[in-house]
Amino acid sequence: MVRKAAIYARYSSDNQREESIEAQERAIEEYVKKNDIQIVKRYYDRAKSATSDRRPGFQQMISDSSLGIFDIVIVHKLDRFSRDKYDSAKYKRILKQNGVKVESVTEHLDGSPESVILESVIEGMAEYYSKNLAREVMKGMKETALQCKHTGGKPPLGYDLNEDKTYRINEKEAEAVKVVFEMYANGYTYVDIARKLNNMGARTKEGKTFSKNSLGSILRNEKYSGVYIFNRSSAKDAFGKRNTNKDKDEDEIIRVEGGMPQIITKELYETVQATIAKRQKSPGANKAKVQYLLSGLIKCGECGYSMNGNRRTSNIKPVYMSYRCGCRQHKYDCNNKEIRKEYIEEFVLSELEKHILNEQAIPIIAQKVNQYITEKTSNERTSVEGLKSELKEVEKQISNGLTAILEGYSKDILKTKLSELELRKNEIESKILEIESAQEYILQVNEEDIKLMFSKIKSFVQTRNIPECKKFISDYVKEVIVYKDHVEVTFNMVFSFSMQGASYEKKIEISRKEIYKSINSFKRVA
C-alpha cells in the first residue's frame, strides 16, 4: 500500500538561503521514490527559526494532520522539524494522536528503544547548536554595540541611520519625542499626550497614530538623553515572549555615555523616571485629601479628555469641588464647563442603586456566574485529558531509557535525559492532582449568594460612604461622559466569588459590559 506523505521544509535566516528548501525537497523526493511514498502536501517556512513553534507553514501542517490526508511527515533532518526538545515532543505527540508519523531522510529511526534514545540525542544536539549559535550572534552584536552602532530592527522614534549604522537625529520625529517627555514631566496622562501628538500630525515609526500603549517604551528609553544602551531588556522566556519592562542585571547591560545624539536633557530624563516610579508606587488618586469617586472613569464628552478633580477655596465662599476637563485645565481648546463633584457623584450612585443593585438583576447574575463555572470546569477536564496523554508518553520514554541502561547502554547524556523526563513526569502529576482536587470543590452560586454580596455594597451606596464606594465603583461603572447639556453613565458589572473546600480556593470574575446606560439631561447653572 502506497503511503501518503506531507513534506515539511524550512530554512532559518542566520546562514541559509531560499535554495536550502530546494535542496531539502530534492533529497526528500529521492527518498519517497525509493520507499514507495506519494507526496500529497507540501509545507514551507522561509526565514523562520525552529527554536520557536510560531511558524505558519508548520502550524498549518499540524492542523491538517487531523484531516487524514497524509500518514507521515517527511523532513530532510529532524532539526527542520524543531530545535526545541519540548516543542518536538509536544507536536510529535499531536501528530501521533492523529495517526501521523515523522520520518527523517538523513536520520533513519525505526521506533526501537535504541532509536528513541538516538532521536533524543539528535534533538538535544540540535538545541545545543541553536543556543550556541545564539551565543555567537550575541557576541558579535555586543562588539557592534561597543561602537555605538545599530544592532538590528527599526531605530527608535527620533533617529535615522547613517550608512555605517551610526545614529543621526530625525528632526521631525525628535519634536514628537520632546513633547512626550515634557508633557509627562508636567503631569499629563498618556491619553493626553497621545491626543496632542496625533493632533500635531505626528506618527509612530510604523506610520501609525499614537496610543497610550506606544508611549511607555519612549519614556523609558535612555538613548534620548545621549546614552547608548544595549542588552537591557530581559531575555525571552520558554515561550518566546519578552518582558520589555524588566531589565537585566547591570553587569550585562552595555552603556556608553555620549554614544547617542542627544534629543532631551539628562535632567528631563531623570525627572520623568522619578515621576514614573512615584506614580507606580503611590497613584495620585489614592493620595488625594479629598476622595474623588469617579477618578479615572469620568471623561469630557466634547473633546474626549479625562476630567480631573478640582478644588477651589475662598475666604468668602465655601470650598468648591468639581471635575474639570483636562484639556481645558491645561489651556487647550475645550469650552465644556466643569461639573460639581457632589452633583455628578450623587447622580451616579443613585442610578447604580436604582438599576444595578436591585432584585431584578440578581437571577440574571446568578445564571451568568453558573454558566461561567460550567464552562471553566469543562475546559479543565479537557486539560486533564491532555496532561494524562502526555504523562503516558513520558512514562513510555522513561521505560525505554531504563531498558537501554539495563542492556548496557550507559551514557551521561541518557542519564540526563532520564532526569529531565522524571522531572516532567512529576510536574504533570502535580498539575493533574491540582486540577482534579479543585474540581471536587467547585460550587454553584445561588441567588442568596448574590444578595449577600450586594447587601454590604448597597449599604455603602445608601449611606454615601465615598471612601468605601471608591474601592468597588470601577467594578460597576465603566465610564461617565459629561457633555455640555447631559451626562451619560455606562455600567459595567464584575463579580468575584471565592469557592473554598479543603485547601482549595478559587476566584471567579464575571464581567457583563454595558448592560445599562443611564442618560440624564440637565440645564447648567451659570
C-alpha positions, 0 to 999 in steps of 0.5 A: 500500500502506497503511503501518503506523505506531507513534506515539511521544509524550512530554512532559518535566516542566520546562514541559509538561503531560499535554495536550502528548501530546494535542496531539502525537497530534492533529497526528500523526493529521492527518498519517497521514490525509493520507499514507495511514498506519494507526496500529497502536501507540501509545507514551507517556512522561509526565514523562520527559526525552529527554536520557536513553534510560531511558524505558519507553514508548520502550524498549518501542517499540524492542523491538517494532520487531523484531516487524514490526508497524509500518514507521515511527515517527511523532513530532510533532518529532524532539526527542520522539524524543531530545535526545541526538545519540548516543542518536538515532543509536544507536536510529535505527540499531536501528530501521533494522536492523529495517526501521523508519523515523522520520518527523517531522510538523513536520520533513519529511526525505526521506533526501537528503544535504541532509536528513541534514545538516538532521536533524543540525542539528535534533538538535544544536539540540535538545541545545543547548536541553536543556543550556541549559535545564539551565543555567537550572534550575541557576541558579535552584536555586543562588539557592534554595540561597543561602537555605538552602532545599530544592532538590528530592527527599526531605530527608535522614534527620533533617529535615522541611520547613517550608512555605517549604522551610526545614529543621526537625529530625525528632526521631525520625529525628535519634536514628537519625542520632546513633547512626550517627555515634557508633557509627562514631566508636567503631569499629563496622562498618556491619553493626553499626550497621545491626543496632542501628538496625533493632533500635531500630525505626528506618527509612530515609526510604523506610520501609525497614530499614537496610543497610550500603549506606544508611549511607555517604551519612549519614556523609558528609553535612555538613548534620548538623553545621549546614552547608548544602551544595549542588552537591557531588556530581559531575555525571552522566556520558554515561550518566546515572549519578552518582558520589555519592562524588566531589565537585566542585571547591570553587569550585562547591560552595555552603556556608553555615555555620549554614544547617542545624539542627544534629543532631551536633557539628562535632567528631563530624563531623570525627572520623568523616571522619578515621576514614573516610579512615584506614580507606580508606587503611590497613584495620585488618586489614592493620595488625594485629601479629598476622595474623588469617586469617579477618578479615572472613569469620568471623561469630557464628552466634547473633546474626549479628555479625562476630567480631573478633580478640582478644588477651589477655596475662598475666604468668602465662599465655601470650598468648591469641588468639581471635575474639570476637563483636562484639556481645558485645565491645561489651556487647550481648546475645550469650552465644556464647563466643569461639573460639581463633584457632589452633583455628578457623584450623587447622580451616579450612585443613585442610578447604580442603586436604582438599576444595578443593585436591585432584585431584578438583576440578581437571577440574571447574575446568578445564571451568568456566574453558573454558566461561567463555572460550567464552562471553566470546569469543562475546559479543565477536564479537557486539560486533564485529558491532555496532561494524562496523554502526555504523562503516558508518553513520558512514562513510555520514554522513561521505560525505554531509557531504563531498558537501554541502561539495563542492556548496557547502554550507559551514557551521561547524556541518557542519564540526563535525559532520564532526569529531565523526563522524571522531572516532567513526569512529576510536574504533570502529576502535580498539575493533574492532582491540582486540577482534579482536587479543585474540581471536587470543590467547585460550587454553584452560586445561588441567588442568596449568594448574590444578595449577600454580596450586594447587601454590604455594597448597597449599604455603602451606596445608601449611606454615601460612604465615598471612601468605601464606594471608591474601592468597588465603583470601577467594578460597576461603572465603566465610564461617565461622559459629561457633555455640555447639556447631559451626562451619560453613565455606562455600567459595567458589572464584575463579580468575584466569588471565592469557592473554598473546600479543603485547601482549595480556593478559587476566584471567579470574575464575571464581567457583563459590559454595558448592560445599562446606560443611564442618560440624564439631561440637565440645564447648567447653572451659570 
